[in-house]
Each structure stands twice: as structure tokens, then as C-alpha cells.
Amino acid sequence: MAARRLATTALLVSALSAPVVAVPQSTAPPLPDVPTLINQVREHQLQMESIQENYTFHEVITNQMLNKDGSVKKMESEESEVFFVNTHEVRRLIKKDGKALDADQEKKEQNRVTKYVEKAQQTPPGQAPNGEVVISVGRILAMAKVSSPRRETVDGRSTVAFDFVGDPHAKAHNIAEEAARHTSGTFWIDEQDRQVRRLVARLTDSVHGGFGLFSLNKGSNLNFEQKLINDELWLPTSASLYIIAHEIGIIGVRANIQVVDNDYKKFHADAQQQAGTPVGPGTR
């Protein structure tokens, strides 16, 4: 979910609507050298995820809880302002199910965010402050073994598409990396900018965490979309997720999750990272 960045309930998806058109290889120039291209993409993705920390953005998450037959039993939505502290994503809720928070809810949310920021400051980069599972494009790329390169057009731009599987020999340091190691799918690389345009992945094996208390099940799948924003920077714009999960004391969870990110603005959080200071993009 950044990322992105998607929390413990997150792995997922159905393909989004941007058209993909195969380019006849007989009329196209030779494909780039694959190892060089993949190394450039991995480096650019890490740079993008680092640069993203200088921005605040608006995020809407719609969560459909599903019955076994796929029918919707409950739907919720949240709108948040998102920013980063010490590489960690911080979310400040501004609307719940389309309704703005009242004064009491805002006060509670601000207290929660302030405590989370304090914890984020003390948590090393790469670790989640509250143990969240964050499946990112960068993590999946780091674990990917690619095949079948071909040129395709997405939204009028030339991309190089690859199929991939997780490297079974890659060392996983946490449940997020373990999940990335057990994914397969396809990603599309913008040929001009050497950036990930789209990533579609599915979980090929169930992954267990929390000493077996939680599992993300085989069949979960996800789709990440990234686009060139304002002709200057590639950033995440949307994600779709379908998750099948189990937790001790809960029979099972099935959900469709839709994430939309927009309204990116440059943001410097230094002054807001001090304990006791009101925190959030709205205070800059």
C-alpha cells in the first residue's frame, strides 16, 4: 500500500484500465540490454521512493469486505493526508466514509499521529514502527527474476514489459520481503525514463507472520500504478488489491481494496518532527 507502501491487510488485484498495446518487434529498435535496464530501474525506484519522502499527498482508500462468494458484505472508505518521517509513512485521517472528522475525532487523531511520529523517529529506516507489512515496488523488484522481455505501448509511451518470479534464493529479512519473494507477475518499464509504470503481481504461496498468528494467503494479488507527475517526477498514483488472509480468532478475511494517490506537494517536515508539535501537512 508505498510504496507504495501497503499495510498488514494489504496484498492484491485486478488490472487497471490504462491500455496496453503490443509493438511489432520487426519495426521497433532493438530492446535495451536487459541486465543494464533492470539495474537502472531498481536504482531509479529506490531514488523515487526516497524523493517521495519530500512530498505530502492525498490518499483515498476504499475497502470492500467480501463474503466467500465474492459479494460485498461491508464497505468503508478513508481519506488521509500522508507524509513521511525518517522514511516512515505517516497518515492523518481527514474523512471517514465521506464524512469529515468532528472536533473530538480530530483531537484524538492528532494525538495518535503525534505519538506515531515520535515512534517513527526512533525506528530505523526499513523497519515498520508498529510492525506493519509494507509491500513496495522496490521490495518486489529486489526479489525479481525476469524473463520474456517485449516492447508494449502504455498510454502512448513505449514500455518494456517483463514477466517475473520471486527469487527463491533471495534472503528475506521480514514478512514483507518474504511475501515479495513469493510473488510472480508482470511489470512494465517506461523505456524513456527507466521507471516502473505498472506492476501486477500475485502471491504464489501463503506467507505467515507474527509467529504464525497471521497469514497472507496464496491467491492474493496486487496492481501498482506509477505515473509521471507534472512532467517532472514519477510517483505512485493508484493500487488495486485483492487479499485473502487469516488471523488467529478470525475465520478469514477477503477484501478488495482500491487506493488513489494525488495532490502531491513538496513538504519539509523537520519542524513537525519535534515532540509535542502539531503534526501533519495541514500545519506546514
C-alpha positions in Angstrom: 0.0 0.0 0.0 4.0 2.6 -0.6 5.1 2.5 -1.8 3.9 2.0 -2.4 3.6 1.1 0.8 0.6 -1.2 1.9 -0.2 -2.3 5.5 -0.8 -5.7 7.1 -4.2 -6.1 5.4 -2.6 -5.5 2.0 -1.9 -7.7 -0.9 -3.9 -7.7 -4.0 -5.7 -7.1 -7.6 -7.4 -6.7 -10.9 -5.6 -4.9 -13.8 -6.4 -1.2 -14.2 -7.7 0.4 -17.3 -4.7 2.0 -19.0 -4.5 0.4 -22.5 -1.6 -1.9 -23.3 -0.7 -2.3 -26.9 2.0 -4.8 -28.2 4.5 -3.1 -30.5 5.6 -5.2 -33.6 9.2 -6.1 -32.9 10.0 -6.1 -36.7 9.5 -2.3 -36.8 10.9 -1.4 -33.4 14.5 -0.8 -32.5 16.4 -3.5 -30.5 15.4 -3.9 -26.9 17.7 -2.4 -24.3 20.3 -4.6 -22.7 18.1 -6.4 -20.1 20.6 -6.6 -17.1 21.5 -3.0 -17.5 17.9 -1.9 -17.8 16.8 -3.8 -14.7 19.7 -2.3 -12.7 18.8 1.2 -13.8 15.1 0.6 -12.9 16.0 -0.8 -9.4 18.2 2.3 -8.8 15.6 4.7 -10.1 12.9 3.1 -7.9 15.0 3.5 -4.8 15.6 7.1 -5.7 11.9 7.7 -6.3 10.9 6.1 -3.0 13.5 8.4 -1.3 12.4 11.5 -3.2 8.7 10.7 -2.3 9.6 11.4 1.3 9.9 15.2 0.4 6.2 15.2 -0.6 2.9 15.2 1.1 -0.1 13.8 -0.8 -3.8 13.0 -0.5 -4.9 9.3 -0.4 -8.3 7.7 -0.6 -8.7 4.1 0.3 -11.9 2.2 -0.4 -12.2 -1.2 1.3 -14.8 -3.8 0.4 -15.0 -6.7 2.8 -16.2 -9.8 0.9 -18.2 -12.9 1.5 -16.8 -16.3 0.2 -18.9 -16.0 -2.9 -17.4 -12.6 -3.7 -20.4 -10.5 -2.7 -19.8 -7.3 -0.7 -20.8 -7.5 2.9 -19.3 -4.2 4.1 -17.7 -1.2 2.5 -15.6 1.5 4.2 -13.6 4.5 2.9 -10.9 6.7 4.4 -9.3 9.9 3.2 -6.0 10.9 4.6 -3.1 13.3 4.2 0.2 11.4 4.0 3.7 12.4 4.7 7.0 10.8 5.8 9.1 10.9 8.9 12.5 9.1 9.0 11.4 7.2 5.8 8.2 6.0 7.5 4.8 6.8 6.1 2.5 8.8 8.4 -1.2 9.1 7.7 -3.5 11.7 9.2 -7.2 10.8 8.7 -9.4 13.7 7.5 -12.5 11.8 6.4 -14.2 8.6 7.3 -16.9 7.2 4.9 -17.1 10.5 3.2 -17.7 12.5 6.5 -15.1 15.0 7.9 -13.9 14.3 11.4 -15.6 16.3 14.2 -13.6 18.3 16.7 -13.3 15.4 19.2 -12.2 13.0 16.5 -9.7 15.5 15.1 -8.1 15.8 18.6 -7.9 12.1 19.0 -6.4 11.7 15.5 -3.8 14.4 16.1 -2.7 12.8 19.4 -2.4 9.4 17.6 -0.3 11.0 14.8 1.9 12.8 17.2 2.7 9.5 19.1 3.3 7.7 15.8 5.7 10.4 14.6 7.6 10.0 17.9 7.8 6.3 17.4 8.8 6.7 13.7 11.7 8.9 14.7 13.0 6.1 16.9 12.5 3.3 14.4 15.4 2.7 11.9 14.6 3.1 8.2 13.4 -0.2 6.7 11.6 -1.3 9.8 7.9 -0.6 10.5 7.1 1.4 13.6 4.2 -0.8 14.6 5.2 -3.9 12.7 3.1 -3.2 9.6 3.7 -5.3 6.5 4.7 -2.9 3.7 4.8 -4.4 0.2 6.6 -2.0 -2.1 7.5 -1.9 -5.7 11.2 -1.6 -4.7 11.0 -4.7 -2.5 9.4 -6.8 -5.3 12.0 -5.6 -7.8 14.8 -6.5 -5.5 13.5 -10.1 -5.3 12.5 -10.5 -9.0 14.0 -12.8 -11.7 12.8 -11.5 -15.1 12.0 -13.2 -18.4 10.2 -12.6 -21.7 11.2 -9.0 -22.4 9.0 -7.3 -25.0 8.1 -3.8 -26.1 4.5 -2.6 -25.4 2.8 0.8 -25.5 1.0 2.1 -22.4 -0.8 5.4 -22.6 1.0 6.3 -25.8 4.5 5.8 -24.2 6.9 2.9 -25.1 7.5 0.4 -22.3 9.5 -2.7 -21.9 7.4 -5.4 -20.3 8.8 -8.4 -18.3 7.4 -11.4 -16.7 8.9 -12.1 -13.3 9.1 -14.6 -10.4 10.5 -14.1 -7.0 14.0 -15.4 -6.5 13.7 -18.4 -4.1 17.3 -18.0 -3.1 16.9 -14.3 -2.2 17.4 -13.6 1.6 14.2 -12.3 3.2 14.6 -10.2 6.4 11.0 -9.7 7.3 7.5 -10.8 6.2 7.2 -8.1 3.6 10.4 -9.4 1.9 9.2 -13.0 2.3 5.9 -12.1 0.6 7.8 -10.3 -2.2 9.9 -13.5 -2.6 6.8 -15.5 -3.3 5.2 -13.3 -6.0 5.1 -13.6 -9.7 3.6 -11.4 -12.4 4.5 -8.7 -14.9 5.9 -5.2 -14.8 6.1 -2.5 -17.4 9.1 -0.2 -17.6 8.8 3.2 -19.2 11.6 3.0 -21.8 12.5 6.6 -21.9 12.7 7.3 -18.2 13.6 3.8 -17.0 10.8 3.9 -14.3 8.2 1.3 -13.3 4.9 2.3 -15.0 2.9 -0.6 -13.8 3.4 -3.8 -11.7 0.9 -6.6 -11.5 1.7 -9.4 -9.0 0.1 -12.4 -7.4 1.1 -14.4 -4.3 2.1 -17.9 -5.3 2.4 -19.3 -1.7 0.9 -18.4 1.6 3.1 -16.3 3.9 2.9 -16.5 7.7 3.9 -13.8 10.2 3.6 -12.8 13.8 4.8 -16.3 14.9 2.1 -17.9 12.9 -0.7 -15.6 14.2 -1.3 -14.0 10.8 -1.1 -15.4 7.2 -1.5 -13.8 3.8 -2.8 -16.5 1.6 -1.9 -17.7 -1.9 -4.2 -16.2 -4.5 -3.9 -12.6 -3.1 -2.8 -10.2 -5.8 -1.9 -6.6 -6.4 -1.5 -3.9 -9.0 0.6 -0.8 -8.6 0.4 2.2 -10.9 3.0 4.9 -11.1 3.0 7.9 -13.5 5.0 11.0 -14.4 3.5 13.8 -12.3 3.7 17.4 -13.7 6.2 16.2 -16.3 8.9 16.2 -13.6 8.7 13.2 -11.2 7.4 9.6 -11.2 5.2 8.8 -8.2 2.6 6.3 -7.2 -0.9 7.1 -8.4 -3.1 4.1 -7.6 -3.2 0.5 -6.4 -5.8 -2.3 -6.5 -5.6 -5.2 -4.1 -7.4 -8.4 -3.5 -6.4 -10.1 -0.3 -7.1 -13.4 1.3 -5.8 -13.5 4.9 -6.3 -15.4 8.2 -5.7 -14.3 11.7 -6.0 -16.2 15.0 -9.5 -15.8 16.3 -10.8 -14.8 12.8 -12.2 -17.3 10.3 -10.8 -15.4 7.4 -10.6 -12.1 5.6 -11.3 -11.4 1.9 -11.3 -7.9 0.6 -11.0 -5.7 -2.4 -9.0 -2.5 -1.7 -8.7 0.5 -4.0 -6.1 3.2 -3.4 -5.9 6.5 -5.2 -3.0 8.9 -4.5 -3.0 12.5 -5.8 -2.4 16.2 -5.0 1.4 15.8 -4.5 3.1 18.8 -2.9 6.6 19.4 -1.7 6.8 19.2 2.1 9.5 19.6 4.7 8.6 18.0 8.0 11.6 19.0 10.1 9.8 21.4 12.4 6.9 19.0 12.7 9.0 16.1 13.9 9.6 17.7 17.3 7.8 16.0 20.2 4.7 17.9 21.2 4.4 19.9 18.0 1.2 19.6 16.0 2.0 17.2 13.1 0.7 16.9 9.6 0.7 18.5 6.2 -2.1 20.9 7.2 0.3 22.5 9.7 3.1 23.4 7.3 
